[in-house]
């Protein structure tokens, strides 16, 4: 499934309200990499799920499986997160070098693409190029309205989140 065609792997979300999709993903070789607590709205109903689970928000297991060898990467992880990041990658069978030193970052705007998904109450941020202003850029993307920046270095389509979602980039 995806081997030899340039796909690094796939990820899956499986409800923890029942074991079927979760167990099925694990059987294919996927690894748990995290959980989204209370991610599924309480309005979602399942067939064959215990009655006492009805009307409650449900959580989701996030699973990952690589299909082709992954390229070598060095992760620059803050000291307080090094252990958990290392465990997550080790659990998924992803070899990574964890470096504590922060690399020298370029002095130009961070390039970010944002995909809003209001139906899931989420947004996906893809950082295409990280720079010194990364923290401010991410904060600006996560907040409604224009960024509160005085440097004028942030660019792209800014303003309130679009009704119905959509893509923004800088």
KEBA-361398 format. One record per residue: residue in three letters; x, y, z of N, C-alpha, C in turn. Coordinates in Angstrom, 2 decimals, decimal comma, padded with zeros to 5 digits, m for minus. Layout:
% residues N
+------+---------+---------+---------+---------+---------+---------+---------+---------+---------+
| resn |   neast |  nnorth |     nup |  caeast | canorth |    caup |   ceast |  cnorth |     cup |
+------+---------+---------+---------+---------+---------+---------+---------+---------+---------+
|  ALA |       X |       Y |       Z |       X |       Y |       Z |       X |       Y |       Z |
...
+------+---------+---------+---------+---------+---------+---------+---------+---------+---------+
***
This chain:
% residues 170
+------+---------+---------+---------+---------+---------+---------+---------+---------+---------+
| resn |   neast |  nnorth |     nup |  caeast | canorth |    caup |   ceast |  cnorth |     cup |
+------+---------+---------+---------+---------+---------+---------+---------+---------+---------+
|  UNK |  000,85 | m001,17 |  000,00 |  000,00 |  000,00 |  000,00 |  000,90 |  001,23 |  000,00 |
|  UNK |  001,21 |  001,79 | m001,17 |  002,03 |  002,97 | m001,26 |  003,51 |  002,70 | m001,40 |
|  UNK |  003,93 |  001,44 | m001,31 |  005,35 |  001,12 | m001,38 |  005,90 |  001,43 | m002,77 |
|  UNK |  007,07 |  002,04 | m002,82 |  007,76 |  002,25 | m004,07 |  007,21 |  003,34 | m004,96 |
|  UNK |  006,22 |  004,09 | m004,52 |  005,66 |  005,16 | m005,35 |  005,96 |  006,54 | m004,78 |
|  UNK |  006,86 |  006,60 | m003,82 |  007,26 |  007,89 | m003,28 |  006,44 |  008,39 | m002,11 |
|  UNK |  005,49 |  007,60 | m001,64 |  004,73 |  008,00 | m000,46 |  005,54 |  007,65 |  000,78 |
|  UNK |  005,65 |  008,60 |  001,69 |  006,37 |  008,31 |  002,93 |  005,57 |  007,41 |  003,84 |
|  UNK |  004,26 |  007,55 |  003,81 |  003,41 |  006,74 |  004,68 |  002,01 |  007,31 |  004,71 |
|  UNK |  001,24 |  006,82 |  005,66 | m000,11 |  007,32 |  005,82 | m000,43 |  007,47 |  007,30 |
|  UNK | m001,39 |  008,33 |  007,57 | m001,86 |  008,44 |  008,94 | m003,35 |  008,18 |  008,95 |
|  UNK | m003,83 |  007,78 |  010,09 | m005,23 |  007,40 |  010,23 | m005,74 |  007,91 |  011,56 |
|  UNK | m007,02 |  008,22 |  011,59 | m007,69 |  008,57 |  012,84 | m008,73 |  007,49 |  013,10 |
|  UNK | m008,70 |  006,91 |  014,28 | m009,64 |  005,85 |  014,62 | m010,36 |  006,20 |  015,92 |
|  UNK | m011,68 |  006,15 |  015,89 | m012,43 |  006,44 |  017,10 | m012,09 |  005,42 |  018,18 |
|  UNK | m012,05 |  005,87 |  019,41 | m011,81 |  004,94 |  020,51 | m013,12 |  004,47 |  021,13 |
|  UNK | m014,25 |  004,85 |  020,49 | m015,56 |  004,42 |  020,99 | m015,77 |  002,92 |  020,76 |
|  UNK | m015,07 |  002,37 |  019,77 | m015,11 |  000,93 |  019,53 | m013,74 |  000,51 |  019,00 |
|  UNK | m013,39 | m000,76 |  019,12 | m012,03 | m001,18 |  018,79 | m011,77 | m001,51 |  017,32 |
|  UNK | m012,78 | m001,53 |  016,47 | m012,63 | m002,11 |  015,14 | m011,66 | m001,35 |  014,24 |
|  UNK | m011,86 | m000,06 |  014,05 | m010,97 |  000,69 |  013,15 | m009,58 |  000,81 |  013,76 |
|  UNK | m009,51 |  000,96 |  015,06 | m008,24 |  001,07 |  015,76 | m007,44 | m000,23 |  015,62 |
|  UNK | m008,07 | m001,34 |  015,91 | m007,42 | m002,64 |  015,82 | m007,02 | m002,95 |  014,38 |
|  UNK | m007,88 | m002,59 |  013,44 | m007,58 | m002,82 |  012,03 | m006,35 | m002,05 |  011,58 |
|  UNK | m006,23 | m000,81 |  011,99 | m005,06 |  000,00 |  011,62 | m003,79 | m000,58 |  012,25 |
|  UNK | m003,87 | m001,00 |  013,51 | m002,70 | m001,59 |  014,17 | m002,28 | m002,88 |  013,47 |
|  UNK | m003,25 | m003,65 |  012,98 | m002,95 | m004,91 |  012,30 | m002,19 | m004,70 |  010,99 |
|  UNK | m002,33 | m003,53 |  010,38 | m001,60 | m003,25 |  009,13 | m000,17 | m002,79 |  009,38 |
|  UNK |  000,18 | m002,58 |  010,66 |  001,52 | m002,12 |  010,98 |  001,59 | m000,68 |  011,43 |
|  UNK |  000,44 | m000,04 |  011,58 |  000,41 |  001,35 |  012,04 |  000,79 |  001,42 |  013,52 |
|  UNK |  001,24 |  002,59 |  013,94 |  001,62 |  002,83 |  015,33 |  000,84 |  004,02 |  015,87 |
|  UNK |  000,42 |  003,93 |  017,13 | m000,24 |  005,06 |  017,77 |  000,79 |  006,17 |  017,99 |
|  UNK |  000,43 |  007,37 |  017,57 |  001,33 |  008,51 |  017,79 |  000,70 |  009,59 |  018,64 |
|  UNK | m000,58 |  009,47 |  018,93 | m001,22 |  010,47 |  019,78 | m002,72 |  010,23 |  019,86 |
|  UNK | m003,37 |  011,06 |  020,64 | m004,81 |  010,99 |  020,80 | m005,39 |  012,39 |  020,75 |
|  UNK | m006,55 |  012,52 |  020,13 | m007,28 |  013,78 |  020,09 | m008,45 |  013,61 |  021,06 |
|  UNK | m008,32 |  014,17 |  022,24 | m009,32 |  013,98 |  023,29 | m010,58 |  014,79 |  022,99 |
|  UNK | m011,74 |  014,14 |  023,08 | m013,01 |  014,82 |  022,86 | m013,18 |  015,36 |  021,46 |
|  UNK | m012,52 |  014,78 |  020,48 | m012,48 |  015,30 |  019,11 | m013,80 |  015,10 |  018,37 |
|  UNK | m014,45 |  013,97 |  018,59 | m015,69 |  013,66 |  017,87 | m016,86 |  014,28 |  018,63 |
|  UNK | m017,69 |  015,09 |  017,96 | m018,81 |  015,75 |  018,63 | m019,78 |  014,75 |  019,25 |
|  UNK | m020,48 |  015,19 |  020,28 | m021,44 |  014,33 |  020,97 | m022,63 |  013,98 |  020,08 |
|  UNK | m022,84 |  014,72 |  019,00 | m023,96 |  014,44 |  018,10 | m023,72 |  013,24 |  017,20 |
|  UNK | m022,48 |  012,74 |  017,15 | m022,17 |  011,58 |  016,31 | m022,70 |  010,32 |  017,00 |
|  UNK | m023,44 |  009,51 |  016,25 | m023,99 |  008,27 |  016,79 | m023,34 |  007,08 |  016,10 |
|  UNK | m023,10 |  006,03 |  016,86 | m022,50 |  004,80 |  016,33 | m023,49 |  003,66 |  016,47 |
|  UNK | m023,48 |  002,76 |  015,53 | m024,30 |  001,56 |  015,61 | m023,56 |  000,54 |  016,46 |
|  UNK | m024,23 | m000,02 |  017,45 | m023,64 | m001,07 |  018,27 | m022,73 | m000,58 |  019,38 |
|  UNK | m022,75 |  000,71 |  019,68 | m021,93 |  001,25 |  020,77 | m022,80 |  001,30 |  022,02 |
|  UNK | m022,18 |  001,06 |  023,16 | m022,92 |  001,04 |  024,42 | m023,76 |  002,31 |  024,59 |
|  UNK | m024,93 |  002,16 |  025,14 | m025,84 |  003,29 |  025,35 | m025,22 |  004,37 |  026,22 |
|  UNK | m024,43 |  003,98 |  027,22 | m023,89 |  005,00 |  028,12 | m022,84 |  005,88 |  027,43 |
|  UNK | m022,41 |  005,50 |  026,22 | m021,47 |  006,32 |  025,47 | m022,20 |  007,33 |  024,58 |
|  UNK | m023,49 |  007,10 |  024,34 | m024,24 |  008,00 |  023,47 | m024,33 |  009,38 |  024,11 |
|  UNK | m024,23 |  010,41 |  023,29 | m024,35 |  011,77 |  023,79 | m023,08 |  012,32 |  024,42 |
|  UNK | m021,98 |  011,60 |  024,37 | m020,70 |  012,08 |  024,93 | m019,70 |  012,28 |  023,80 |
|  UNK | m018,86 |  013,28 |  023,93 | m017,79 |  013,47 |  022,95 | m016,84 |  012,28 |  023,03 |
|  UNK | m016,33 |  011,86 |  021,90 | m015,43 |  010,71 |  021,85 | m014,04 |  011,15 |  021,40 |
|  UNK | m013,06 |  010,38 |  021,79 | m011,68 |  010,67 |  021,43 | m011,27 |  009,85 |  020,21 |
|  UNK | m010,15 |  010,24 |  019,62 | m009,63 |  009,60 |  018,42 | m008,17 |  009,25 |  018,64 |
|  UNK | m007,80 |  008,04 |  018,23 | m006,39 |  007,66 |  018,21 | m005,81 |  008,08 |  016,86 |
|  UNK | m004,64 |  008,69 |  016,88 | m003,94 |  009,07 |  015,65 | m002,87 |  008,03 |  015,41 |
|  UNK | m002,89 |  007,43 |  014,23 | m001,96 |  006,34 |  013,91 | m001,13 |  006,70 |  012,68 |
|  UNK |  000,09 |  006,16 |  012,61 |  001,01 |  006,43 |  011,50 |  001,67 |  005,14 |  011,07 |
|  UNK |  001,82 |  004,99 |  009,75 |  002,58 |  003,86 |  009,20 |  003,38 |  004,36 |  008,02 |
|  UNK |  004,69 |  004,10 |  008,02 |  005,46 |  004,51 |  006,85 |  005,50 |  003,37 |  005,86 |
|  UNK |  005,50 |  003,73 |  004,57 |  005,45 |  002,74 |  003,50 |  006,77 |  002,62 |  002,76 |
|  UNK |  007,54 |  003,68 |  002,73 |  008,86 |  003,70 |  002,11 |  009,85 |  004,18 |  003,17 |
|  UNK |  011,12 |  003,90 |  003,00 |  012,11 |  004,39 |  003,97 |  012,04 |  005,91 |  004,10 |
|  UNK |  012,09 |  006,36 |  005,32 |  012,00 |  007,80 |  005,57 |  013,37 |  008,45 |  005,43 |
|  UNK |  013,41 |  009,66 |  004,91 |  014,70 |  010,35 |  004,81 |  015,21 |  010,71 |  006,21 |
|  UNK |  016,53 |  010,79 |  006,33 |  017,13 |  011,18 |  007,61 |  016,73 |  012,62 |  007,94 |
|  UNK |  016,44 |  012,87 |  009,19 |  016,08 |  014,21 |  009,64 |  016,67 |  014,43 |  011,02 |
|  UNK |  017,00 |  015,67 |  011,30 |  017,39 |  016,08 |  012,64 |  016,27 |  016,95 |  013,18 |
|  UNK |  015,77 |  016,63 |  014,35 |  014,72 |  017,42 |  014,99 |  015,35 |  018,27 |  016,07 |
|  UNK |  015,06 |  019,55 |  016,04 |  015,55 |  020,48 |  017,06 |  014,42 |  020,66 |  018,07 |
|  UNK |  014,54 |  019,96 |  019,18 |  013,46 |  019,84 |  020,15 |  013,82 |  020,59 |  021,43 |
|  UNK |  012,89 |  021,39 |  021,97 |  013,16 |  022,03 |  023,25 |  013,44 |  020,98 |  024,32 |
|  UNK |  014,34 |  021,27 |  025,26 |  014,72 |  020,27 |  026,27 |  013,54 |  019,64 |  027,00 |
|  UNK |  012,51 |  020,41 |  027,31 |  011,37 |  019,89 |  028,04 |  010,51 |  018,91 |  027,26 |
|  UNK |  010,68 |  018,86 |  025,95 |  009,87 |  017,98 |  025,10 |  010,68 |  016,84 |  024,50 |
|  UNK |  011,96 |  016,83 |  024,76 |  012,85 |  015,87 |  024,11 |  012,43 |  014,42 |  024,39 |
|  UNK |  012,14 |  014,10 |  025,64 |  011,81 |  012,71 |  025,99 |  010,55 |  012,23 |  025,28 |
|  UNK |  009,47 |  013,01 |  025,32 |  008,21 |  012,55 |  024,72 |  008,32 |  012,51 |  023,20 |
|  UNK |  009,00 |  013,47 |  022,59 |  009,17 |  013,45 |  021,13 |  009,99 |  012,22 |  020,73 |
|  UNK |  011,02 |  011,92 |  021,49 |  011,83 |  010,73 |  021,21 |  011,02 |  009,45 |  021,34 |
|  UNK |  010,17 |  009,37 |  022,38 |  009,34 |  008,17 |  022,57 |  008,31 |  008,01 |  021,46 |
|  UNK |  007,71 |  009,11 |  021,03 |  006,71 |  009,03 |  019,95 |  007,36 |  008,51 |  018,68 |
|  UNK |  008,52 |  009,06 |  018,33 |  009,19 |  008,61 |  017,11 |  009,68 |  007,17 |  017,24 |
|  UNK |  010,21 |  006,79 |  018,39 |  010,67 |  005,42 |  018,59 |  009,50 |  004,44 |  018,49 |
|  UNK |  008,36 |  004,79 |  019,08 |  007,18 |  003,93 |  019,02 |  006,72 |  003,70 |  017,58 |
|  UNK |  006,84 |  004,73 |  016,75 |  006,41 |  004,62 |  015,36 |  007,50 |  004,03 |  014,47 |
|  UNK |  008,66 |  003,71 |  015,05 |  009,74 |  003,14 |  014,26 |  010,43 |  004,15 |  013,36 |
|  UNK |  010,36 |  005,41 |  013,73 |  010,96 |  006,48 |  012,93 |  012,26 |  006,91 |  013,61 |
|  UNK |  013,37 |  006,65 |  012,95 |  014,66 |  007,03 |  013,52 |  014,92 |  008,50 |  013,24 |
|  UNK |  015,18 |  009,24 |  014,29 |  015,46 |  010,66 |  014,19 |  016,59 |  011,01 |  015,14 |
|  UNK |  017,41 |  011,95 |  014,72 |  018,40 |  012,52 |  015,62 |  017,74 |  013,70 |  016,31 |
|  UNK |  017,78 |  013,69 |  017,64 |  017,19 |  014,78 |  018,41 |  018,31 |  015,71 |  018,86 |
|  UNK |  018,26 |  016,93 |  018,39 |  019,29 |  017,91 |  018,73 |  018,70 |  018,95 |  019,67 |
|  UNK |  019,48 |  019,36 |  020,64 |  019,03 |  020,39 |  021,58 |  019,34 |  021,79 |  021,08 |
|  UNK |  020,40 |  021,92 |  020,33 |  020,79 |  023,25 |  019,87 |  019,79 |  023,76 |  018,83 |
|  UNK |  019,50 |  025,04 |  018,90 |  018,62 |  025,66 |  017,93 |  019,47 |  026,12 |  016,75 |
|  UNK |  019,10 |  025,71 |  015,54 |  019,90 |  026,12 |  014,38 |  019,73 |  027,61 |  014,12 |
|  UNK |  020,67 |  028,17 |  013,42 |  020,57 |  029,57 |  013,01 |  019,45 |  029,67 |  011,98 |
|  UNK |  018,50 |  030,53 |  012,22 |  017,36 |  030,66 |  011,32 |  017,51 |  031,90 |  010,45 |
|  UNK |  017,03 |  031,83 |  009,22 |  017,13 |  032,98 |  008,33 |  016,25 |  034,13 |  008,80 |
|  UNK |  016,63 |  035,33 |  008,40 |  015,89 |  036,54 |  008,78 |  014,99 |  036,96 |  007,61 |
|  UNK |  013,97 |  036,15 |  007,35 |  012,98 |  036,46 |  006,33 |  011,65 |  035,89 |  006,82 |
|  UNK |  010,55 |  036,25 |  006,21 |  009,25 |  035,77 |  006,71 |  009,11 |  034,25 |  006,63 |
|  UNK |  008,50 |  033,69 |  007,65 |  008,15 |  032,28 |  007,65 |  007,03 |  032,07 |  006,64 |
|  UNK |  007,12 |  030,99 |  005,87 |  006,09 |  030,67 |  004,88 |  005,18 |  029,59 |  005,45 |
|  UNK |  003,90 |  029,92 |  005,60 |  002,92 |  029,02 |  006,21 |  001,69 |  028,93 |  005,32 |
|  UNK |  001,16 |  027,72 |  005,19 | m000,13 |  027,51 |  004,55 | m001,09 |  026,99 |  005,61 |
|  UNK | m002,30 |  027,54 |  005,63 | m003,30 |  027,15 |  006,62 | m004,54 |  026,63 |  005,90 |
|  UNK | m004,99 |  025,47 |  006,32 | m006,23 |  024,89 |  005,80 | m007,24 |  024,88 |  006,94 |
|  UNK | m008,25 |  025,76 |  006,87 | m009,30 |  025,82 |  007,89 | m010,33 |  024,74 |  007,62 |
|  UNK | m010,74 |  024,03 |  008,68 | m011,79 |  023,02 |  008,57 | m012,80 |  023,25 |  009,69 |
|  UNK | m013,68 |  024,23 |  009,52 | m014,64 |  024,52 |  010,59 | m015,56 |  023,36 |  010,92 |
|  UNK | m015,81 |  022,47 |  009,95 | m016,66 |  021,31 |  010,22 | m016,02 |  020,36 |  011,22 |
|  UNK | m014,69 |  020,43 |  011,36 | m013,97 |  019,62 |  012,34 | m013,42 |  020,47 |  013,48 |
|  UNK | m013,71 |  021,77 |  013,46 | m013,21 |  022,68 |  014,48 | m011,69 |  022,60 |  014,57 |
|  UNK | m011,03 |  022,63 |  013,40 | m009,58 |  022,53 |  013,38 | m009,01 |  023,31 |  012,21 |
|  UNK | m007,73 |  023,54 |  012,29 | m006,98 |  024,13 |  011,18 | m005,66 |  023,39 |  011,11 |
|  UNK | m005,19 |  023,14 |  009,90 | m003,90 |  022,49 |  009,69 | m002,92 |  023,53 |  009,20 |
|  UNK | m001,82 |  023,68 |  009,91 | m000,76 |  024,60 |  009,51 |  000,39 |  023,79 |  008,95 |
|  UNK |  000,82 |  024,15 |  007,75 |  002,00 |  023,53 |  007,15 |  003,04 |  024,63 |  007,04 |
|  UNK |  004,13 |  024,46 |  007,77 |  005,21 |  025,44 |  007,72 |  006,14 |  025,03 |  006,60 |
|  UNK |  006,12 |  025,81 |  005,52 |  006,91 |  025,49 |  004,33 |  008,35 |  025,94 |  004,47 |
|  UNK |  008,57 |  027,03 |  005,20 |  009,93 |  027,52 |  005,44 |  009,93 |  028,24 |  006,77 |
|  UNK |  010,72 |  027,75 |  007,71 |  010,76 |  028,35 |  009,04 |  011,86 |  029,41 |  009,10 |
|  UNK |  011,54 |  030,50 |  009,78 |  012,48 |  031,60 |  009,95 |  012,39 |  032,10 |  011,38 |
|  UNK |  013,11 |  033,17 |  011,67 |  013,14 |  033,70 |  013,04 |  011,78 |  034,13 |  013,55 |
|  UNK |  010,89 |  034,53 |  012,65 |  009,58 |  035,01 |  013,08 |  008,53 |  033,90 |  013,17 |
|  UNK |  008,96 |  032,64 |  013,21 |  008,03 |  031,50 |  013,16 |  006,99 |  031,54 |  014,26 |
|  UNK |  007,39 |  031,80 |  015,48 |  006,45 |  031,81 |  016,60 |  005,39 |  032,89 |  016,39 |
|  UNK |  005,81 |  034,08 |  016,01 |  004,85 |  035,16 |  015,77 |  003,94 |  034,84 |  014,58 |
|  UNK |  004,50 |  034,23 |  013,54 |  003,70 |  033,89 |  012,36 |  002,63 |  032,86 |  012,69 |
|  UNK |  002,99 |  031,83 |  013,44 |  002,02 |  030,81 |  013,82 |  000,94 |  031,43 |  014,70 |
|  UNK |  001,33 |  032,25 |  015,66 |  000,35 |  032,93 |  016,53 | m000,60 |  033,77 |  015,69 |
|  UNK | m000,08 |  034,50 |  014,73 | m000,91 |  035,34 |  013,88 | m001,89 |  034,50 |  013,08 |
|  UNK | m001,47 |  033,34 |  012,59 | m002,36 |  032,47 |  011,82 | m003,45 |  031,87 |  012,69 |
|  UNK | m003,17 |  031,63 |  013,95 | m004,14 |  030,99 |  014,83 | m005,17 |  031,96 |  015,39 |
|  UNK | m004,89 |  033,24 |  015,35 | m005,78 |  034,25 |  015,91 | m006,62 |  034,88 |  014,81 |
|  UNK | m007,87 |  035,17 |  015,11 | m008,72 |  035,85 |  014,15 | m008,26 |  037,28 |  013,98 |
|  UNK | m008,54 |  037,84 |  012,84 | m008,21 |  039,23 |  012,59 | m006,77 |  039,39 |  012,18 |
|  UNK | m006,39 |  040,61 |  011,89 | m005,03 |  040,87 |  011,44 | m004,03 |  040,65 |  012,56 |
|  UNK | m002,81 |  040,27 |  012,21 | m001,79 |  040,07 |  013,24 | m001,42 |  041,38 |  013,90 |
|  UNK | m001,09 |  041,32 |  015,18 | m000,68 |  042,51 |  015,91 |  000,83 |  042,64 |  015,82 |
|  UNK |  001,31 |  042,89 |  014,63 |  002,74 |  043,00 |  014,38 |  003,04 |  044,42 |  013,94 |
|  UNK |  004,16 |  044,94 |  014,36 |  004,56 |  046,27 |  013,94 |  005,66 |  046,23 |  012,91 |
|  UNK |  006,28 |  045,07 |  012,72 |  007,40 |  045,00 |  011,79 |  006,95 |  045,00 |  010,35 |
|  UNK |  005,70 |  044,62 |  010,08 |  005,22 |  044,56 |  008,71 |  005,84 |  043,42 |  007,91 |
|  UNK |  006,49 |  042,49 |  008,59 |  007,19 |  041,41 |  007,89 |  006,26 |  040,26 |  007,55 |
|  UNK |  005,13 |  040,18 |  008,18 |  004,21 |  039,09 |  007,87 |  003,42 |  039,47 |  006,63 |
|  UNK |  003,25 |  038,53 |  005,72 |  002,53 |  038,84 |  004,49 |  001,56 |  037,71 |  004,19 |
|  UNK |  000,74 |  037,92 |  003,20 | m000,22 |  036,90 |  002,81 | m001,63 |  037,42 |  002,95 |
|  UNK | m002,58 |  036,53 |  002,90 | m003,98 |  036,92 |  003,02 | m004,36 |  036,89 |  004,49 |
|  UNK | m004,59 |  038,05 |  005,07 | m004,90 |  038,14 |  006,48 | m006,32 |  038,63 |  006,67 |
|  UNK | m006,81 |  038,49 |  007,86 | m008,14 |  038,95 |  008,21 | m008,87 |  037,85 |  008,92 |
|  UNK | m010,14 |  038,08 |  009,23 | m010,91 |  037,05 |  009,93 | m010,94 |  035,76 |  009,12 |
|  UNK | m011,06 |  034,68 |  009,82 | m011,15 |  033,39 |  009,13 | m012,34 |  033,43 |  008,19 |
|  UNK | m012,15 |  032,83 |  007,04 | m013,20 |  032,84 |  006,04 | m014,37 |  031,96 |  006,47 |
|  UNK | m015,61 |  032,44 |  006,27 | m016,75 |  031,57 |  006,55 | m016,66 |  030,33 |  005,66 |
|  UNK | m016,89 |  029,18 |  006,25 | m016,83 |  027,94 |  005,50 | m015,43 |  027,39 |  005,31 |
|  UNK | m014,45 |  028,08 |  005,88 | m013,08 |  027,56 |  005,80 | m012,38 |  028,00 |  004,54 |
|  UNK | m011,28 |  027,36 |  004,27 | m010,51 |  027,68 |  003,08 | m009,04 |  027,79 |  003,39 |
|  UNK | m008,28 |  028,02 |  002,36 | m006,82 |  028,04 |  002,48 | m006,33 |  029,48 |  002,52 |
|  UNK | m005,37 |  029,71 |  003,40 | m004,65 |  030,98 |  003,47 | m003,18 |  030,64 |  003,46 |
|  UNK | m002,38 |  031,51 |  002,96 | m000,95 |  031,26 |  003,00 | m000,19 |  032,55 |  003,12 |
|  UNK |  001,02 |  032,43 |  003,61 |  001,92 |  033,58 |  003,72 |  003,29 |  033,13 |  003,28 |
+------+---------+---------+---------+---------+---------+---------+---------+---------+---------+
***
